[in-house]
Amino acid sequence: MKATYRRAVLIGLLMSLACPLVMADRQEDVTVFHWWVSDGEHASIEVIQRYIEARGIHWRDRAIAGSGTARFGDVLKAAVEAGEPPMASQVIGYDIHYWASRGELVNLDDIAREQEWDEVVPYGIQSLSKYDGHWYAAPINTHSTNWLWFNGNLFRRLGGVAPDTWEDLLSMLEEARKMDIVPLAIGQEAWEHTLLFEAVAAGAGGAEFYRKAFLELDPTALDEELLLTIFRRMSQLREYLDEDFSGRTWNEATQLVLSGDALLQVQGSWVDGEFSYHGYIPGQDYACFRFPDTQGMFLFNSDQYMLFKDGPGNDETRREFVHTLMSIDLQRDVNISSGAAPARVDVPRDDFNLCGRQAISNMRSTNMRRTLMGSIAMGNANPPEVKTSIYRVISDHLYGRIDDEEAVYRLRETIMKHSAGS
Ligand code: GAL
């Protein structure tokens, strides 16, 4: 895996060396804000940096932890208000519309036309990258959240069969408890709890329900019995968490799976990036499966980059930066490292690992069937204010502050409050 990855990076660098014009030193500093701070993420941002520097652009970055984007967003807003926006920033989901609606972003239509983004980026992602019909963000990947990540040894000790149904999953968690390991590893943040919730909800209710209830906020989809089933399942899962979950980050939870102290984690494909960084091999050291009953769905979270009109960088540098992010080579190499599928559907699968190849196949087929749907947890389903009110209900419930019935009531209220008809 690592050798393949190094080879891919080397090929990328050689290709840029073969183009002397592109190598001309522009003496231009590119300031980039992002939140890729875990081991795997750090390796991935280095891939982007190498590609950008190979085009003669000086890279400076500022890393601010904040995968749920609220904390990161505050730092970015402060920089913009202080009149010091970066040239570019990582961004996900509806946060793009927030910035675009304020008139802060560079319109990317010309580059999009030239590189035919309309043709190669899944429609679900385009609807977030575009605002008012114009491209304002360049998507570099398509992560998905509805995954189970198993420790390989423990998985084999439990029989080595992927859990196909909810009952299968529960019985594996129960077996793990008897083995005296943490059955289900999770971290402290509301976005992580919501990520678990969305897999449970999509599995229990199916794609149509997920789309209507959470993407369209359609009150007629909010069947009380179904919502109760979903929260009951969340309560069942709560029994398999350890007491210390409220004190750790998502990647510390991944470490528990890596070390064999926990059986599995329900997390986005960035976990694959962590495993790969540490030299672990899928199908051997770890295993990835879709969350039961979500096998035909891809709950996506696409990392994108937006450029600020008032940020540093001349037009040529901006163009080169975006063009590079959207190239097939960069999208291959950065996502072999990140664990995501590329944002482009036409990047060859060959150099990706087992989980990466599955992610790419799933992304392509669900895109065709329109079951590639935005992740609630990662803000790809709703605007920030809706996302955070959903976070509050789910986290309160997971921490046991409210019971299943109260959670159903509050979730319905939240969705109805924000539905188009209200
Ligand atoms: C998301 C981001 C992913 C991954 C994850 C965990 O917000 O889009 O790429 O980094 O956070 O940090």
Boltz pocket constraint, residues with backbone or C-beta under 6 A from the ligand:
constraints:
  - pocket:
      binder: B
      contacts: [[A, 35], [A, 36], [A, 41], [A, 66], [A, 67], [A, 68], [A, 69], [A, 92], [A, 143], [A, 250], [A, 268], [A, 270], [A, 301], [A, 302], [A, 303], [A, 378]]
      max_distance: 6.0
